[in-house]
Amino acid sequence: MSDLEKLASSIWEHVCANITLILQECDLHGLAGILTVPDPSIENRISALKKLDIICELIINSSDPADYSVARIMYNAKQQILNLEILLSAAKNNDPDNFEHAKNCLNGQSKH
């Protein structure tokens, strides 16, 4: 396994761990209370993950086009970070439909 593959796997594991924690917070607090979660807040976690999204993009752009596995992992990470952003946005806008949709997308990924 190359260093880039190891880095990609590490980033993916970090994203998945945060998905699990955020989904647990969602189940515990629901739409109305998710924004009141103490440190690290959902907003802080997603902000940190958005920084990882930039790293994912850099890895995609610097990886060998023949190394599809690294790009695939990074695209999956970017998609889940986007789903987390949608979840947070839906919570902020008190939008239960998009909140549940984002949760379902994240739940579906966490089972893989």
N, CA, C and O atoms as CSV, one atom per row, in Angstrom:
chain,resi,resn,atom,element,x,y,z
A,1,MET,N,N,0.854,-1.181,0.000
A,1,MET,CA,C,0.000,0.000,0.000
A,1,MET,C,C,0.900,1.244,0.000
A,1,MET,O,O,1.813,1.371,0.816
A,2,SER,N,N,0.619,2.143,-0.925
A,2,SER,CA,C,1.421,3.368,-1.028
A,2,SER,C,C,1.078,4.330,0.106
A,2,SER,O,O,0.066,4.178,0.790
A,3,ASP,N,N,1.947,5.322,0.286
A,3,ASP,CA,C,1.687,6.343,1.309
A,3,ASP,C,C,0.401,7.094,1.017
A,3,ASP,O,O,-0.339,7.445,1.937
A,4,LEU,N,N,0.128,7.345,-0.266
A,4,LEU,CA,C,-1.096,8.053,-0.648
A,4,LEU,C,C,-2.332,7.214,-0.328
A,4,LEU,O,O,-3.348,7.744,0.121
A,5,GLU,N,N,-2.244,5.918,-0.559
A,5,GLU,CA,C,-3.354,5.025,-0.207
A,5,GLU,C,C,-3.569,4.996,1.305
A,5,GLU,O,O,-4.708,4.988,1.774
A,6,LYS,N,N,-2.483,4.980,2.059
A,6,LYS,CA,C,-2.595,5.006,3.519
A,6,LYS,C,C,-3.240,6.298,3.995
A,6,LYS,O,O,-4.097,6.284,4.879
A,7,LEU,N,N,-2.823,7.423,3.401
A,7,LEU,CA,C,-3.411,8.712,3.757
A,7,LEU,C,C,-4.895,8.743,3.411
A,7,LEU,O,O,-5.711,9.192,4.216
A,8,ALA,N,N,-5.246,8.272,2.225
A,8,ALA,CA,C,-6.649,8.253,1.797
A,8,ALA,C,C,-7.485,7.396,2.753
A,8,ALA,O,O,-8.582,7.791,3.149
A,9,SER,N,N,-6.969,6.238,3.116
A,9,SER,CA,C,-7.691,5.357,4.055
A,9,SER,C,C,-7.853,6.012,5.416
A,9,SER,O,O,-8.903,5.892,6.046
A,10,SER,N,N,-6.822,6.699,5.868
A,10,SER,CA,C,-6.883,7.388,7.163
A,10,SER,C,C,-7.931,8.498,7.138
A,10,SER,O,O,-8.690,8.655,8.095
A,11,ILE,N,N,-7.977,9.259,6.063
A,11,ILE,CA,C,-8.978,10.320,5.937
A,11,ILE,C,C,-10.373,9.718,5.921
A,11,ILE,O,O,-11.278,10.214,6.593
A,12,TRP,N,N,-10.548,8.649,5.156
A,12,TRP,CA,C,-11.861,7.992,5.072
A,12,TRP,C,C,-12.305,7.500,6.451
A,12,TRP,O,O,-13.463,7.677,6.828
A,13,GLU,N,N,-11.405,6.891,7.194
A,13,GLU,CA,C,-11.731,6.400,8.539
A,13,GLU,C,C,-12.132,7.560,9.450
A,13,GLU,O,O,-13.055,7.427,10.254
A,14,HIS,N,N,-11.450,8.682,9.330
A,14,HIS,CA,C,-11.775,9.862,10.135
A,14,HIS,C,C,-13.172,10.386,9.782
A,14,HIS,O,O,-13.958,10.715,10.671
A,15,VAL,N,N,-13.470,10.461,8.502
A,15,VAL,CA,C,-14.800,10.922,8.064
A,15,VAL,C,C,-15.868,9.967,8.605
A,15,VAL,O,O,-16.881,10.411,9.146
A,16,CYS,N,N,-15.643,8.670,8.461
A,16,CYS,CA,C,-16.629,7.682,8.938
A,16,CYS,C,C,-16.826,7.751,10.443
A,16,CYS,O,O,-17.953,7.628,10.922
A,17,ALA,N,N,-15.757,7.945,11.192
A,17,ALA,CA,C,-15.869,8.059,12.649
A,17,ALA,C,C,-16.715,9.273,13.012
A,17,ALA,O,O,-17.531,9.212,13.932
A,18,ASN,N,N,-16.523,10.374,12.295
A,18,ASN,CA,C,-17.324,11.569,12.561
A,18,ASN,C,C,-18.772,11.379,12.155
A,18,ASN,O,O,-19.670,11.886,12.828
A,19,ILE,N,N,-19.019,10.664,11.076
A,19,ILE,CA,C,-20.397,10.363,10.673
A,19,ILE,C,C,-21.089,9.609,11.800
A,19,ILE,O,O,-22.210,9.942,12.183
A,20,THR,N,N,-20.421,8.599,12.327
A,20,THR,CA,C,-21.002,7.799,13.411
A,20,THR,C,C,-21.339,8.673,14.614
A,20,THR,O,O,-22.433,8.575,15.169
A,21,LEU,N,N,-20.402,9.526,15.016
A,21,LEU,CA,C,-20.636,10.395,16.174
A,21,LEU,C,C,-21.766,11.389,15.913
A,21,LEU,O,O,-22.612,11.607,16.781
A,22,ILE,N,N,-21.785,11.982,14.740
A,22,ILE,CA,C,-22.819,12.967,14.422
A,22,ILE,C,C,-24.186,12.301,14.337
A,22,ILE,O,O,-25.176,12.864,14.804
A,23,LEU,N,N,-24.254,11.114,13.748
A,23,LEU,CA,C,-25.540,10.405,13.691
A,23,LEU,C,C,-26.030,10.041,15.095
A,23,LEU,O,O,-27.230,10.086,15.363
A,24,GLN,N,N,-25.114,9.684,15.982
A,24,GLN,CA,C,-25.505,9.408,17.370
A,24,GLN,C,C,-26.073,10.667,18.015
A,24,GLN,O,O,-27.076,10.606,18.726
A,25,GLU,N,N,-25.438,11.799,17.771
A,25,GLU,CA,C,-25.942,13.075,18.295
A,25,GLU,C,C,-27.307,13.400,17.708
A,25,GLU,O,O,-28.184,13.902,18.413
A,26,CYS,N,N,-27.493,13.117,16.423
A,26,CYS,CA,C,-28.793,13.359,15.784
A,26,CYS,C,C,-29.877,12.512,16.433
A,26,CYS,O,O,-30.978,12.992,16.706
A,27,ASP,N,N,-29.555,11.247,16.677
A,27,ASP,CA,C,-30.537,10.359,17.308
A,27,ASP,C,C,-30.851,10.811,18.729
A,27,ASP,O,O,-31.990,10.705,19.185
A,28,LEU,N,N,-29.849,11.309,19.416
A,28,LEU,CA,C,-30.020,11.736,20.800
A,28,LEU,C,C,-30.772,13.064,20.906
A,28,LEU,O,O,-31.662,13.214,21.743
A,29,HIS,N,N,-30.409,14.024,20.054
A,29,HIS,CA,C,-30.942,15.384,20.184
A,29,HIS,C,C,-31.997,15.754,19.152
A,29,HIS,O,O,-32.783,16.672,19.385
A,30,GLY,N,N,-32.034,15.059,18.015
A,30,GLY,CA,C,-32.996,15.370,16.969
A,30,GLY,C,C,-32.728,16.708,16.301
A,30,GLY,O,O,-31.762,17.401,16.620
A,31,LEU,N,N,-33.595,17.049,15.378
A,31,LEU,CA,C,-33.460,18.278,14.605
A,31,LEU,C,C,-33.436,19.506,15.499
A,31,LEU,O,O,-32.630,20.412,15.289
A,32,ALA,N,N,-34.301,19.542,16.479
A,32,ALA,CA,C,-34.426,20.736,17.325
A,32,ALA,C,C,-33.199,20.967,18.202
A,32,ALA,O,O,-32.873,22.115,18.504
A,33,GLY,N,N,-32.514,19.904,18.617
A,33,GLY,CA,C,-31.433,20.068,19.571
A,33,GLY,C,C,-30.035,19.864,19.034
A,33,GLY,O,O,-29.061,20.076,19.757
A,34,ILE,N,N,-29.913,19.457,17.778
A,34,ILE,CA,C,-28.597,19.100,17.257
A,34,ILE,C,C,-27.624,20.276,17.271
A,34,ILE,O,O,-26.418,20.076,17.415
A,35,LEU,N,N,-28.125,21.480,17.124
A,35,LEU,CA,C,-27.244,22.649,17.095
A,35,LEU,C,C,-26.777,23.070,18.484
A,35,LEU,O,O,-25.924,23.947,18.616
A,36,THR,N,N,-27.336,22.445,19.520
A,36,THR,CA,C,-26.956,22.796,20.891
A,36,THR,C,C,-25.970,21.803,21.507
A,36,THR,O,O,-25.653,21.888,22.694
A,37,VAL,N,N,-25.485,20.855,20.688
A,37,VAL,CA,C,-24.535,19.863,21.183
A,37,VAL,C,C,-23.274,20.589,21.652
A,37,VAL,O,O,-22.748,21.446,20.942
A,38,PRO,N,N,-22.788,20.245,22.854
A,38,PRO,CA,C,-21.584,20.913,23.376
A,38,PRO,C,C,-20.330,20.516,22.596
A,38,PRO,O,O,-20.388,19.736,21.645
A,39,ASP,N,N,-19.209,21.068,23.021
A,39,ASP,CA,C,-17.936,20.851,22.328
A,39,ASP,C,C,-17.572,19.390,22.235
A,39,ASP,O,O,-17.755,18.646,23.198
A,40,PRO,N,N,-17.065,18.967,21.106
A,40,PRO,CA,C,-17.060,19.738,19.875
A,40,PRO,C,C,-18.464,19.755,19.277
A,40,PRO,O,O,-19.119,18.720,19.152
A,41,SER,N,N,-18.895,20.920,18.924
A,41,SER,CA,C,-20.242,21.049,18.364
A,41,SER,C,C,-20.289,20.411,16.981
A,41,SER,O,O,-19.259,20.179,16.348
A,42,ILE,N,N,-21.497,20.136,16.534
A,42,ILE,CA,C,-21.684,19.596,15.192
A,42,ILE,C,C,-21.079,20.562,14.178
A,42,ILE,O,O,-20.417,20.150,13.225
A,43,GLU,N,N,-21.313,21.841,14.397
A,43,GLU,CA,C,-20.800,22.853,13.480
A,43,GLU,C,C,-19.262,22.830,13.433
A,43,GLU,O,O,-18.678,22.933,12.354
A,44,ASN,N,N,-18.614,22.698,14.583
A,44,ASN,CA,C,-17.147,22.629,14.618
A,44,ASN,C,C,-16.624,21.375,13.936
A,44,ASN,O,O,-15.618,21.421,13.228
A,45,ARG,N,N,-17.305,20.261,14.147
A,45,ARG,CA,C,-16.882,19.015,13.503
A,45,ARG,C,C,-16.977,19.134,11.991
A,45,ARG,O,O,-16.063,18.735,11.269
A,46,ILE,N,N,-18.082,19.683,11.520
A,46,ILE,CA,C,-18.275,19.800,10.076
A,46,ILE,C,C,-17.294,20.812,9.493
A,46,ILE,O,O,-16.805,20.625,8.379
A,47,SER,N,N,-17.005,21.865,10.220
A,47,SER,CA,C,-16.010,22.838,9.770
A,47,SER,C,C,-14.645,22.168,9.593
A,47,SER,O,O,-13.948,22.421,8.610
A,48,ALA,N,N,-14.277,21.331,10.530
A,48,ALA,CA,C,-13.005,20.605,10.421
A,48,ALA,C,C,-13.037,19.639,9.238
A,48,ALA,O,O,-12.044,19.491,8.526
A,49,LEU,N,N,-14.174,18.985,9.031
A,49,LEU,CA,C,-14.288,18.055,7.908
A,49,LEU,C,C,-14.227,18.786,6.567
A,49,LEU,O,O,-13.731,18.241,5.581
A,50,LYS,N,N,-14.732,20.017,6.531
A,50,LYS,CA,C,-14.656,20.799,5.294
A,50,LYS,C,C,-13.200,21.079,4.934
A,50,LYS,O,O,-12.857,21.169,3.755
A,51,LYS,N,N,-12.348,21.215,5.939
A,51,LYS,CA,C,-10.920,21.384,5.671
A,51,LYS,C,C,-10.344,20.094,5.083
A,51,LYS,O,O,-9.476,20.137,4.211
A,52,LEU,N,N,-10.826,18.961,5.559
A,52,LEU,CA,C,-10.412,17.685,4.980
A,52,LEU,C,C,-10.868,17.570,3.534
A,52,LEU,O,O,-10.192,16.945,2.717
A,53,ASP,N,N,-12.004,18.166,3.216
A,53,ASP,CA,C,-12.517,18.144,1.851
A,53,ASP,C,C,-11.495,18.775,0.899
A,53,ASP,O,O,-11.301,18.296,-0.218
A,54,ILE,N,N,-10.857,19.831,1.342
A,54,ILE,CA,C,-9.824,20.492,0.530
A,54,ILE,C,C,-8.647,19.534,0.322
A,54,ILE,O,O,-8.090,19.453,-0.773
A,55,ILE,N,N,-8.280,18.820,1.370
A,55,ILE,CA,C,-7.187,17.848,1.261
A,55,ILE,C,C,-7.582,16.723,0.304
A,55,ILE,O,O,-6.763,16.260,-0.489
A,56,CYS,N,N,-8.833,16.290,0.383
A,56,CYS,CA,C,-9.323,15.257,-0.544
A,56,CYS,C,C,-9.160,15.720,-1.987
A,56,CYS,O,O,-8.707,14.964,-2.846
A,57,GLU,N,N,-9.527,16.949,-2.237
A,57,GLU,CA,C,-9.415,17.509,-3.590
A,57,GLU,C,C,-7.954,17.537,-4.044
A,57,GLU,O,O,-7.653,17.202,-5.190
A,58,LEU,N,N,-7.051,17.936,-3.149
A,58,LEU,CA,C,-5.631,17.954,-3.490
A,58,LEU,C,C,-5.123,16.551,-3.806
A,58,LEU,O,O,-4.337,16.369,-4.736
A,59,ILE,N,N,-5.564,15.572,-3.045
A,59,ILE,CA,C,-5.140,14.188,-3.286
A,59,ILE,C,C,-5.671,13.706,-4.631
A,59,ILE,O,O,-4.949,13.066,-5.395
A,60,ILE,N,N,-6.927,14.012,-4.918
A,60,ILE,CA,C,-7.511,13.611,-6.202
A,60,ILE,C,C,-6.699,14.205,-7.346
A,60,ILE,O,O,-6.391,13.518,-8.320
A,61,ASN,N,N,-6.355,15.477,-7.224
A,61,ASN,CA,C,-5.641,16.162,-8.295
A,61,ASN,C,C,-4.187,15.738,-8.418
A,61,ASN,O,O,-3.587,15.892,-9.482
A,62,SER,N,N,-3.608,15.205,-7.341
A,62,SER,CA,C,-2.201,14.822,-7.395
A,62,SER,C,C,-1.990,13.323,-7.573
A,62,SER,O,O,-0.864,12.876,-7.788
A,63,SER,N,N,-3.058,12.552,-7.485
A,63,SER,CA,C,-2.888,11.104,-7.597
A,63,SER,C,C,-2.766,10.689,-9.064
A,63,SER,O,O,-3.230,11.379,-9.971
A,64,ASP,N,N,-2.139,9.561,-9.256
A,64,ASP,CA,C,-1.963,8.986,-10.583
A,64,ASP,C,C,-3.346,8.573,-11.100
A,64,ASP,O,O,-4.069,7.843,-10.422
A,65,PRO,N,N,-3.714,9.040,-12.301
A,65,PRO,CA,C,-5.037,8.670,-12.844
A,65,PRO,C,C,-5.262,7.156,-12.889
A,65,PRO,O,O,-6.401,6.691,-12.838
A,66,ALA,N,N,-4.181,6.397,-12.983
A,66,ALA,CA,C,-4.315,4.938,-13.010
A,66,ALA,C,C,-4.656,4.376,-11.633
A,66,ALA,O,O,-5.108,3.236,-11.523
A,67,ASP,N,N,-4.443,5.168,-10.583
A,67,ASP,CA,C,-4.713,4.713,-9.217
A,67,ASP,C,C,-6.140,5.107,-8.829
A,67,ASP,O,O,-6.357,6.026,-8.040
A,68,TYR,N,N,-7.085,4.402,-9.394
A,68,TYR,CA,C,-8.501,4.700,-9.198
A,68,TYR,C,C,-8.917,4.553,-7.743
A,68,TYR,O,O,-9.793,5.290,-7.290
A,69,SER,N,N,-8.331,3.641,-7.002
A,69,SER,CA,C,-8.780,3.373,-5.631
A,69,SER,C,C,-8.624,4.596,-4.730
A,69,SER,O,O,-9.494,4.860,-3.901
A,70,VAL,N,N,-7.536,5.343,-4.876
A,70,VAL,CA,C,-7.327,6.537,-4.054
A,70,VAL,C,C,-8.377,7.590,-4.389
A,70,VAL,O,O,-8.989,8.166,-3.489
A,71,ALA,N,N,-8.586,7.842,-5.673
A,71,ALA,CA,C,-9.582,8.839,-6.091
A,71,ALA,C,C,-10.980,8.432,-5.621
A,71,ALA,O,O,-11.752,9.274,-5.161
A,72,ARG,N,N,-11.301,7.152,-5.735
A,72,ARG,CA,C,-12.627,6.672,-5.312
A,72,ARG,C,C,-12.854,6.925,-3.835
A,72,ARG,O,O,-13.925,7.389,-3.443
A,73,ILE,N,N,-11.867,6.630,-3.016
A,73,ILE,CA,C,-11.982,6.863,-1.572
A,73,ILE,C,C,-12.179,8.351,-1.289
A,73,ILE,O,O,-13.006,8.729,-0.460
A,74,MET,N,N,-11.419,9.182,-1.978
A,74,MET,CA,C,-11.501,10.628,-1.741
A,74,MET,C,C,-12.841,11.194,-2.221
A,74,MET,O,O,-13.410,12.071,-1.571
A,75,TYR,N,N,-13.346,10.697,-3.353
A,75,TYR,CA,C,-14.672,11.145,-3.818
A,75,TYR,C,C,-15.769,10.710,-2.836
A,75,TYR,O,O,-16.712,11.460,-2.587
A,76,ASN,N,N,-15.644,9.515,-2.288
A,76,ASN,CA,C,-16.614,9.067,-1.278
A,76,ASN,C,C,-16.554,9.950,-0.040
A,76,ASN,O,O,-17.588,10.319,0.517
A,77,ALA,N,N,-15.353,10.285,0.385
A,77,ALA,CA,C,-15.200,11.161,1.555
A,77,ALA,C,C,-15.830,12.520,1.280
A,77,ALA,O,O,-16.548,13.057,2.124
A,78,LYS,N,N,-15.561,13.079,0.097
A,78,LYS,CA,C,-16.132,14.378,-0.264
A,78,LYS,C,C,-17.666,14.321,-0.272
A,78,LYS,O,O,-18.320,15.262,0.177
A,79,GLN,N,N,-18.236,13.235,-0.775
A,79,GLN,CA,C,-19.692,13.100,-0.814
A,79,GLN,C,C,-20.278,13.069,0.589
A,79,GLN,O,O,-21.314,13.684,0.846
A,80,GLN,N,N,-19.624,12.359,1.492
A,80,GLN,CA,C,-20.143,12.273,2.853
A,80,GLN,C,C,-19.976,13.595,3.606
A,80,GLN,O,O,-20.817,13.954,4.430
A,81,ILE,N,N,-18.901,14.307,3.324
A,81,ILE,CA,C,-18.741,15.636,3.917
A,81,ILE,C,C,-19.854,16.542,3.420
A,81,ILE,O,O,-20.405,17.324,4.195
A,82,LEU,N,N,-20.192,16.449,2.139
A,82,LEU,CA,C,-21.310,17.229,1.588
A,82,LEU,C,C,-22.621,16.844,2.278
A,82,LEU,O,O,-23.420,17.719,2.611
A,83,ASN,N,N,-22.849,15.558,2.493
A,83,ASN,CA,C,-24.063,15.125,3.194
A,83,ASN,C,C,-24.109,15.688,4.616
A,83,ASN,O,O,-25.176,16.056,5.107
A,84,LEU,N,N,-22.956,15.754,5.269
A,84,LEU,CA,C,-22.906,16.341,6.612
A,84,LEU,C,C,-23.216,17.840,6.564
A,84,LEU,O,O,-23.886,18.363,7.453
A,85,GLU,N,N,-22.734,18.524,5.537
A,85,GLU,CA,C,-23.040,19.941,5.377
A,85,GLU,C,C,-24.541,20.149,5.139
A,85,GLU,O,O,-25.134,21.091,5.664
A,86,ILE,N,N,-25.142,19.272,4.352
A,86,ILE,CA,C,-26.581,19.351,4.105
A,86,ILE,C,C,-27.348,19.129,5.408
A,86,ILE,O,O,-28.330,19.818,5.684
A,87,LEU,N,N,-26.896,18.168,6.199
A,87,LEU,CA,C,-27.523,17.890,7.490
A,87,LEU,C,C,-27.488,19.128,8.383
A,87,LEU,O,O,-28.503,19.502,8.972
A,88,LEU,N,N,-26.324,19.759,8.482
A,88,LEU,CA,C,-26.174,20.946,9.312
A,88,LEU,C,C,-27.028,22.096,8.784
A,88,LEU,O,O,-27.683,22.793,9.560
A,89,SER,N,N,-27.022,22.291,7.485
A,89,SER,CA,C,-27.822,23.356,6.880
A,89,SER,C,C,-29.309,23.124,7.136
A,89,SER,O,O,-30.041,24.063,7.448
A,90,ALA,N,N,-29.747,21.895,7.007
A,90,ALA,CA,C,-31.156,21.568,7.260
A,90,ALA,C,C,-31.510,21.833,8.720
A,90,ALA,O,O,-32.596,22.332,9.014
A,91,ALA,N,N,-30.605,21.503,9.631
A,91,ALA,CA,C,-30.854,21.768,11.050
A,91,ALA,C,C,-30.973,23.267,11.294
A,91,ALA,O,O,-31.875,23.719,11.999
A,92,LYS,N,N,-30.055,24.036,10.703
A,92,LYS,CA,C,-30.081,25.490,10.882
A,92,LYS,C,C,-31.356,26.114,10.324
A,92,LYS,O,O,-31.857,27.107,10.852
A,93,ASN,N,N,-31.874,25.518,9.247
A,93,ASN,CA,C,-33.063,26.065,8.593
A,93,ASN,C,C,-34.351,25.374,9.036
A,93,ASN,O,O,-35.414,25.595,8.455
A,94,ASN,N,N,-34.248,24.537,10.067
A,94,ASN,CA,C,-35.400,23.805,10.591
A,94,ASN,C,C,-36.164,23.108,9.463
A,94,ASN,O,O,-37.380,23.242,9.334
A,95,ASP,N,N,-35.420,22.367,8.661
A,95,ASP,CA,C,-35.948,21.672,7.480
A,95,ASP,C,C,-35.915,20.163,7.737
A,95,ASP,O,O,-34.931,19.499,7.412
A,96,PRO,N,N,-36.988,19.624,8.318
A,96,PRO,CA,C,-36.971,18.208,8.702
A,96,PRO,C,C,-36.821,17.246,7.524
A,96,PRO,O,O,-36.215,16.185,7.675
A,97,ASP,N,N,-37.357,17.593,6.362
A,97,ASP,CA,C,-37.266,16.685,5.217
A,97,ASP,C,C,-35.815,16.495,4.758
A,97,ASP,O,O,-35.357,15.365,4.586
A,98,ASN,N,N,-35.104,17.595,4.563
A,98,ASN,CA,C,-33.705,17.489,4.136
A,98,ASN,C,C,-32.814,16.942,5.254
A,98,ASN,O,O,-31.817,16.273,4.983
A,99,PHE,N,N,-33.171,17.226,6.503
A,99,PHE,CA,C,-32.443,16.680,7.647
A,99,PHE,C,C,-32.530,15.151,7.619
A,99,PHE,O,O,-31.513,14.467,7.740
A,100,GLU,N,N,-33.727,14.625,7.461
A,100,GLU,CA,C,-33.919,13.169,7.423
A,100,GLU,C,C,-33.270,12.556,6.194
A,100,GLU,O,O,-32.690,11.472,6.268
A,101,HIS,N,N,-33.366,13.248,5.057
A,101,HIS,CA,C,-32.744,12.744,3.837
A,101,HIS,C,C,-31.227,12.634,4.018
A,101,HIS,O,O,-30.630,11.616,3.667
A,102,ALA,N,N,-30.609,13.678,4.563
A,102,ALA,CA,C,-29.160,13.655,4.796
A,102,ALA,C,C,-28.796,12.553,5.785
A,102,ALA,O,O,-27.806,11.846,5.594
A,103,LYS,N,N,-29.598,12.405,6.848
A,103,LYS,CA,C,-29.345,11.331,7.822
A,103,LYS,C,C,-29.408,9.972,7.149
A,103,LYS,O,O,-28.565,9.111,7.402
A,104,ASN,N,N,-30.408,9.773,6.287
A,104,ASN,CA,C,-30.548,8.493,5.588
A,104,ASN,C,C,-29.362,8.216,4.665
A,104,ASN,O,O,-28.889,7.083,4.581
A,105,CYS,N,N,-28.886,9.246,3.976
A,105,CYS,CA,C,-27.704,9.091,3.119
A,105,CYS,C,C,-26.483,8.705,3.955
A,105,CYS,O,O,-25.710,7.829,3.569
A,106,LEU,N,N,-26.320,9.354,5.084
A,106,LEU,CA,C,-25.186,9.065,5.961
A,106,LEU,C,C,-25.317,7.680,6.592
A,106,LEU,O,O,-24.332,6.950,6.707
A,107,ASN,N,N,-26.530,7.321,6.998
A,107,ASN,CA,C,-26.757,5.993,7.567
A,107,ASN,C,C,-26.461,4.915,6.546
A,107,ASN,O,O,-25.878,3.884,6.878
A,108,GLY,N,N,-26.858,5.146,5.309
A,108,GLY,CA,C,-26.603,4.178,4.252
A,108,GLY,C,C,-25.126,3.963,4.042
A,108,GLY,O,O,-24.685,2.834,3.831
A,109,GLN,N,N,-24.347,5.045,4.097
A,109,GLN,CA,C,-22.903,4.930,3.909
A,109,GLN,C,C,-22.245,4.230,5.086
A,109,GLN,O,O,-21.305,3.455,4.904
A,110,SER,N,N,-22.727,4.494,6.276
A,110,SER,CA,C,-22.064,3.936,7.455
A,110,SER,C,C,-22.238,2.420,7.538
A,110,SER,O,O,-21.538,1.756,8.303
A,111,LYS,N,N,-23.162,1.872,6.758
A,111,LYS,CA,C,-23.377,0.425,6.777
A,111,LYS,C,C,-22.497,-0.311,5.786
A,111,LYS,O,O,-22.556,-1.536,5.688
A,112,HIS,N,N,-21.665,0.446,5.037
A,112,HIS,CA,C,-20.778,-0.182,4.031
A,112,HIS,C,C,-19.436,-0.464,4.625
A,112,HIS,O,O,-18.556,-0.987,3.942
